[in-house]
Amino acid sequence: MNYKQVLFGRILTKQVECPKCLEWQFDSPKCSECGFDFSKEKELSQEKTEYRSEMPTWRDKIKDSIKNKVYERDEYVCQYCGLWCYENWIDDNRKLTLDHIIPFVGGGTKDIDNLVTCCLECNMIKNDKHFKSFDEAREFILNRKKNYEKL
């Protein structure tokens, strides 16, 4: 089992990686994602510690229940390119992402109305760019995708 100490702003926290689902989370008796019991595993493992500094991000605070509500509302379809991503979500849920219409770094909130389902490729193209409207963002992404296809 892997451990790391992470500095969130000025608060030093200890995090543990679940050996079952490989999710990093705050040190607790059970995994918040899959319910794996850490107590037996902690006794058997030697503590490996990694020190690093991170600032809290919106990704640390969006619950799976909210993500699933957004995915279901958008029917697992990327709101920029129209790609149906349900099979990607089943095979590898990292290929299906959430995107902030107004980026978090630009003052956007993590409110469900500011989140849309987005495929990984479109999310990487949009990144943290701020647009006047959702349609402008969609047009920008689709133009970029067309340019990539021509290459």
C-alpha positions as CSV (number, residue, x, y, z in Angstrom):
1,M,0.0,0.0,0.0
2,N,1.4,3.4,-0.9
3,Y,1.2,6.5,1.2
4,K,2.0,10.1,0.5
5,Q,2.0,13.3,2.5
6,V,0.4,16.2,0.6
7,L,0.5,19.9,1.5
8,F,-2.9,21.4,0.7
9,G,-2.3,25.1,1.1
10,R,-0.8,25.1,4.6
11,I,-2.4,21.9,5.8
12,L,-0.3,18.7,5.7
13,T,-2.4,15.7,5.0
14,K,-1.7,12.0,4.7
15,Q,-3.1,10.1,1.7
16,V,-3.3,6.4,0.9
17,E,-3.7,4.6,-2.4
18,C,-6.3,1.9,-2.3
19,P,-4.8,-1.4,-3.6
20,K,-8.1,-2.5,-5.0
21,C,-9.3,0.5,-7.0
22,L,-6.0,2.5,-7.1
23,E,-7.7,5.8,-6.0
24,W,-5.8,8.2,-3.8
25,Q,-7.7,9.5,-0.8
26,F,-7.3,10.8,2.7
27,D,-6.1,8.2,5.2
28,S,-9.2,6.5,6.6
29,P,-10.2,3.0,7.8
30,K,-12.0,2.2,4.6
31,C,-11.8,3.2,0.9
32,S,-14.5,5.8,0.1
33,E,-14.8,4.5,-3.5
34,C,-14.9,0.7,-3.2
35,G,-15.2,0.1,0.6
36,F,-11.9,-1.8,0.9
37,D,-10.8,-2.3,4.5
38,F,-7.3,-0.9,5.0
39,S,-6.7,-2.2,8.5
40,K,-5.3,-5.6,7.5
41,E,-3.3,-4.2,4.6
42,K,-1.7,-1.5,6.8
43,E,-0.4,-4.2,9.1
44,L,1.3,-6.1,6.3
45,S,2.7,-3.2,4.3
46,Q,5.8,-1.1,4.9
47,E,5.1,2.6,4.8
48,K,6.4,4.3,1.6
49,T,6.1,8.1,1.9
50,E,6.3,10.6,-0.9
51,Y,6.3,14.3,-0.1
52,R,4.8,16.8,-2.5
53,S,2.9,20.0,-2.5
54,E,-0.5,20.5,-4.1
55,M,-3.2,23.1,-4.0
56,P,-6.8,21.9,-3.7
57,T,-8.5,21.7,-7.0
58,W,-12.1,21.3,-8.1
59,R,-11.3,17.7,-8.9
60,D,-10.8,17.0,-5.2
61,K,-14.3,18.2,-4.4
62,I,-16.7,16.9,-7.0
63,K,-18.4,13.8,-5.7
64,D,-19.1,10.7,-7.9
65,S,-22.8,11.2,-7.3
66,I,-22.6,14.7,-9.0
67,K,-20.4,13.4,-11.8
68,N,-22.9,10.6,-12.5
69,K,-25.9,13.0,-12.5
70,V,-24.1,15.2,-15.1
71,Y,-23.2,12.1,-17.2
72,E,-26.8,10.8,-17.0
73,R,-28.3,14.3,-17.7
74,D,-26.1,14.5,-20.9
75,E,-26.7,10.8,-21.7
76,Y,-22.9,10.1,-21.8
77,V,-22.6,12.3,-24.9
78,C,-19.8,14.8,-25.3
79,Q,-21.5,18.2,-25.4
80,Y,-18.9,19.6,-27.8
81,C,-18.4,17.0,-30.5
82,G,-21.4,14.7,-29.9
83,L,-19.4,11.5,-29.3
84,W,-21.3,8.9,-27.3
85,C,-18.9,8.0,-24.5
86,Y,-20.8,5.4,-22.5
87,E,-18.6,2.5,-23.7
88,N,-15.5,4.5,-23.0
89,W,-16.8,5.2,-19.5
90,I,-17.4,1.5,-18.9
91,D,-14.0,0.4,-20.3
92,D,-11.9,3.2,-18.8
93,N,-13.8,6.0,-17.0
94,R,-10.8,8.4,-17.4
95,K,-11.8,8.8,-21.1
96,L,-15.0,10.5,-20.1
97,T,-14.6,13.8,-18.2
98,L,-16.5,16.7,-16.9
99,D,-15.8,20.2,-18.2
100,H,-16.5,23.5,-16.6
101,I,-18.4,25.7,-19.1
102,I,-16.9,28.7,-17.3
103,P,-13.4,27.4,-16.2
104,F,-12.8,26.9,-12.5
105,V,-9.6,29.1,-12.8
106,G,-11.7,31.8,-14.4
107,G,-14.2,32.0,-11.6
108,G,-16.5,29.2,-12.6
109,T,-18.3,27.2,-10.0
110,K,-18.6,23.4,-9.5
111,D,-22.4,23.8,-9.7
112,I,-24.1,21.1,-11.8
113,D,-25.3,23.8,-14.2
114,N,-21.7,24.8,-15.0
115,L,-20.6,21.2,-15.7
116,V,-21.0,19.2,-18.9
117,T,-20.0,15.8,-20.1
118,C,-17.0,16.0,-22.3
119,C,-14.7,13.4,-24.0
120,L,-11.1,13.5,-23.0
121,E,-9.9,14.9,-26.4
122,C,-12.4,17.8,-26.4
123,N,-11.5,18.6,-22.8
124,M,-7.8,18.7,-23.6
125,I,-8.5,21.0,-26.6
126,K,-10.6,23.4,-24.5
127,N,-8.3,23.2,-21.5
128,D,-9.0,26.3,-19.3
129,K,-9.8,28.7,-22.1
130,H,-12.7,31.1,-21.4
131,F,-15.3,31.8,-24.1
132,K,-18.1,34.2,-24.3
133,S,-20.6,31.4,-24.9
134,F,-20.9,27.7,-24.9
135,D,-21.5,27.7,-28.7
136,E,-18.3,29.7,-29.2
137,A,-16.4,27.0,-27.2
138,R,-18.0,24.2,-29.2
139,E,-17.1,25.9,-32.5
140,F,-13.5,26.4,-31.4
141,I,-13.1,22.7,-30.4
142,L,-14.7,21.4,-33.6
143,N,-12.5,23.6,-35.7
144,R,-9.4,22.3,-33.9
145,K,-10.6,18.7,-34.3
146,K,-11.1,19.3,-38.1
147,N,-7.5,20.7,-38.3
148,Y,-6.1,17.7,-36.5
149,E,-7.9,15.3,-38.9
150,K,-6.4,17.1,-41.9
151,L,-2.9,16.4,-40.7
